[in-house]
Amino acid sequence: MMIATSPAFGAALLVAAGIYQLTPLKLACLQHCRAPAHFLARHWRPGPGGALRLRFEHGLFCLGCCWILMELLFLGGVMNLLWIVTITLFVLLEKVIPFGPQGGRVTGTTKEPTDLESKEDQVQGIKVIVALGAAVGVMLGAALVSAQDTVTEADYEGAMKELRYLVTDAAMHIDASYFGDLGEDSDKLYTQFSKVETFWKEQGQAKAVEIAGQALAAVSGISRASGTQDGPAATAALADLRKACDACHGEFREETADGFRIKPSALK
């Protein structure tokens, strides 16, 4: 599904999107997108070459307006229909929703404002929209950072259970040469091992953090191998992953009547 698995990357992307919403470049591009008829009237050139140039120039403004919003697809998955619809609705609202002192009126989405007051109303409305987008991006980014910094023992145990299934699935997909499924396995593995790494960082266990880093490196190897459809490389990376898991279990886990748990001495 091509989804970002790093909370830090996701938070940085949201904050970047929020900041970009406030820049003069974003505002200028959005103004052109909200008044395409005015742009076409000013930049029209005769002939096929003129039409091509016009489309290219206006396309640059559209790109400048929406490129960072399109990057947000990597947060929810580029094939996630709900996430696609959410971003599409936001882009639509940016371009057509009326704002300003006379908010019940459509403010120049199909023609150039004819007086100074209507121009100021339109600019004010656009500023409100981009400021709202910036605020949402920053707040969501902060929420992701906060979520990254809090992994409870229950979260850790949940990750352990999930990892057992995922490693088994990965091994089966390697044996069957199902590299597309293996790529999805690697994304899920990376997410769970990131939780494990964060948990041990909070516990101040440097050795466990090092082992989690080795596991993440092995998962990255599996991901690369799935992309190149390299079975032997995937097998080798899976062996490295299991080696890291065995090291962690031997150092920080113990078996009880109810299954495995973290050694009490390993916790704060």
C-alpha positions, 0 to 999 in steps of 0.5 A, a space after each residue: 500500500 506504500 505507507 510510511 512506517 516511521 512515526 518521526 517521518 510522518 510527523 515531519 511530513 505533517 509539520 512540513 505540510 502545515 508550514 508550507 500552507 503558510 508560505 507566500 508561494 502556497 498563497 500565490 499558487 492557490 490564488 491562481 488555482 482559485 481563479 483559472 479563468 483570469 489566468 487563462 485570459 491573461 496568459 492565452 497565446 494563439 496556436 498549439 504551441 501557445 496552448 501547450 505553454 499555457 497548460 504547462 504554466 498553469 500546471 506549475 501553479 497547480 503543482 505548487 498548490 498541492 504537491 505537499 498535500 499529495 505527499 500526505 498520501 504516504 501517511 495513510 497509504 497511496 491506495 487507501 481510498 478513505 485517505 485519498 477522499 479526505 485529501 481530495 475534499 481538503 483540496 476542493 475546499 481550499 479552491 472553492 469554499 467562500 470566505 471573507 466578510 461576505 462569506 455567503 458569496 462565491 469569491 472569484 473562483 471563475 472570474 477576476 475580482 472587479 474591485 479592491 474590496 473583493 480582492 481583499 476578501 478573497 485573499 483573506 479567505 485564502 489565508 484562513 484556509 491555509 492557516 487552518 491547514 497549517 494548524 491541522 498539520 502541526 497538531 497531527 504532527 505533534 500527536 504522532 511525535 507524542 504517540 511515538 514517545 509512549 510505548 507501554 509494556 502492553 504495547 510491547 507484548 502486543 508487538 511481540 505477538 504480532 511479530 511471531 505471526 509476521 516472521 512466519 508469514 515472511 518465511 512462507 512468502 519467501 519460500 513461495 516467492 510471493 514477493 509482493 506479499 513479502 513487501 507488505 510483510 516487511 512494512 508491518 515488521 518495520 512498524 512493530 520493530 519500531 515500537 520495540 526499539 522505542 520501548 527499549 529506549 524508554 527503558 534505558 536498555 542500550 543493548 536491547 536498543 542495539 538489537 532492535 536496530 539490528 532487527 530493523 536493518 534486517 527488515 530493511 534487507 527483506 524489503 529491498 530483496 522483495 523489491 528486486 525479487 531476490 530470494 537468496 537475499 531475502 532468506 539471508 535477511 530473514 536469518 539475520 532477523 531471527 538471529 536478532 530475535 534470538 539474542 533479544 529473547 535470550 537477554 531480555 525475555 523469560 518463559 513462564 507458565 503463561 508464555 514469555 514475558 520481559 524479565 523484571 530486571 530489564 524494566 525500570 
